[in-house]
């Protein structure tokens, strides 16, 4: 049952190319050149089909009916009849090429076909050289590009779109690897190459691909192929072949129990064309197709399509049934008709002539003169590309890449004796349960893709996992670090080669036991057991293929996640600093320790500043802030520091002074409470002191720093924190940690140690002379490493979460990592003193309040100074700057009587209402009032 692009003659392409000159030399014995009138009585159109194929049988009838409809329609090509000349290639690329060459001597203006992608690669060259447009409704090879074949037009969907749909389907169900079985010719190889590219865009891949030889299906060959596929890990199989090979594949797959639970079969549109045209299929054939997902080229539903389908059933009585390729073949004829109509309306003339290049060939008695060159082919090609009409398949129009617009596919599921549609795919919105025509009216949205439920092979509704462990007896090679220290986490059992124990091993074994399938694996030691191996090298060994996974105390870091996938962390980890400490005694000066020196200085300065500000604001109006200079200085100091205990006796009379004092008392309350709490802690809790306060102290200093051999701490300290490598000292065991910390920098040791928290907790459980200083400055965890996109990493992550929820993970932790009482000691590393940075907001608020109050106060003084006339200044004063300054200081120092101030305001208000300019009585009254006030307000001091 041969169809498009699936012919045994693909191997003879080189032979065809060698025979092509001879066909030119021997097939055409005479010379001619013809010019046809602009509206000829007949126009020849050729057709190249495989009559005895699923697509060919349907397309032949569809093309014939389309020609009848065009010729009977008076609105298109009036007075001109389309004459159809079809040839049967018998699924032979060689004969297909011969038939195309035969059309060249019959003044053919366009060729419908070829049906085969293999034939299209050869005949496309001939058509392009002779400028004859070639419209193929069945050649889906994505490499048939207009750049190479300018006169080749695909009037169906490209396999590039079909493979995009397959890739999106794979990604939608969460599968990462597929197996591809394809026809080993241009049609199959190029489509699978496109599939590989589309899968890679979604971080998926083809894990195994195998080609089937074109021609009659060989059961033994297919049996060998499927046996190899059954041994592979992937259970998602994409089948892109011919019907003849495809049905044989399904029959053998059923025989090998590959159509049952766990398998996923995705067939391209070769199967849907058979299901649409040859239904119902034999029950035995349908039994071997149960649960298969199939793609079918989508054609929009319309009254025109339904009417043609009804007409088709009357014409063929349902055999063969109409498929999408028949619809595209029908529309291809109308495309040529519309283009010819536009061609003639533009004054185009069908002109054919001999190619001068052929005439110049020395034929040696062979005639080349009948080889016709379509002179006006470029104009017809232009009109074809610009044609836009609505056909049986929907809107029929080419885009800038000469591909049909709106590519879309139906996704159908073979169930029982028929099929059910579970959704659609379009390049506009991806997968959807709505027809693409409805989605074109909306904004594109790929975030809400969905399909209806699928009945998978084995008659199950549960989505297959898509992979299993290979059935070829191969076990997973899991690399395990052969540690020399901290062997509670992972260590090799003495006397064995590949047996390990420890916390990490128990977690892995418990997680594997929760998986719903068996995982065959073997541990492979990594390292020599005398020193800790490099964990970065261990992870890199997965990418090189040395290991299939890595299990152990492996930190999850950014650089490692770029090359492998990790499971869910099973231990929280991060880098911390460990340093030696000494116990601190309280001492006679312990009361100064709650505040840093900077905090003491700033606090004292603010006490004095507040006293000065209050004195300035109260001096003119409050007798308690007046007196001799000595008394006023003592008042300032007494008032300032008495506020610490809220024991100040002086009352504040001015509004500004009260505002400032209220804000300052709030600040004093906060400072007093913080000091009391910190001092209480110093006297009641044993304090531990260390010169290292955390990672910041190490960065700023130049002391040597220790790190664990093989840990990622070295890379982090040098690359991220930019600490010189010369300061780093590798340490290999807890004993080495302790000795280096005790010796210190002066004796060749280290000032501090940087390591991951789980190791540090284990170290401190037996070493009580050291403590963690500062906070944990990185956050990460430990996980098991697998190759990128490994499905096992996902399943194990789920299992680890289950261990955490049911408490097993904590029980395993307590079994291996139970801590001693050393860590529960009540002693604490010295907490940070109270720094100025903790209170700068309060001081800022208080400072702003003082500034605003003084600013308002000085504005009041300046206003009073400006309203005082120059003649009112006592004798001896001048208009110089010193005189103004004396007046300003005099106003600040003088005692202000509230009653006099009220009287002065009344006088000024009365005088401002007197609008008689130059009135002597007014001036005298004003002068007398001001002099009386100044005399009564003479300074007391």
Secondary structure, DSSP 8 states (H G I E B T S, - for coil): ---TT--GGGGGHHHHHHHHHHHHHHSB-S---EE--TT-SEEEEEEEE-TTSHHHHHHHHHHHHHHHHHHH-TTSSTT-EEEEEEEE-TT-HHHHHHHHHHHTTTTEEEEE--S-HHHHHHHHHHHHHHT-EEEESS---TT--TTT-TTEEE-S--HHHHHHHHHHHHHHTT--EEEEEEESSHHHHHHHHHHHHHHHHTT-EEEEEEEE-SSS--HHHHHHHHHHHHTSSB-EEEEES-HHHHHHHHHHHHHTT-SSTT-EEEE-HHHHHHHHHS-S--HHHHHTTTT-EEEEE-----HHHHHHHHHHHHHHTTSS---HHHHHHHHHHHHHHHHHHHHHHTT---EEEE-HHHHTS--TT--BTT-EEETTHHHHHHHHHH--EEETTEEE-B-TTS-BSS-EEEEEEEETTEEEEEEEEETTTEEESS-HHHHTTS----TT-------BTTTB-S---SB---SSS--EEEEEE--SS-TTT-EE-TT-SS-EESHHHHHHHHHHHTSSS---EEEEEES-SSS---HHHHHHHHHTTS-SEEEEEEE--HHHHTTEEE---SEEE-EEEEEE-EEE---TTGGGTTB-HHHHHHHHHHHHHHHHHHHHHHTTT-GGG-S-HHHHHHHHHHHHHHGGGT-------SHHHHHHHHHHHHHHHHHHHHHHHHHHHHHHS-EEE-S--SHHHHHHS---EEEETT-THHHIIIIIS---GGGEEEE-SHHHHHHHHHHTGGGT--SEEEEEHHHHHHHHTT-TTEEEES-----EEEEEEEETT-HHHHHHHHHHHHHHHHTHHHHHHHHHH---GGGG-S-EE----B-GGGTHHHHHHHHHHHHHHHHHHHHHHHHHHHHS-GGGS-TT--SSHHHHHHHHHHHHHS---HHHHHHHHHHHHHHHH---TT-HHHHHHHHHHHHHHHHHT----
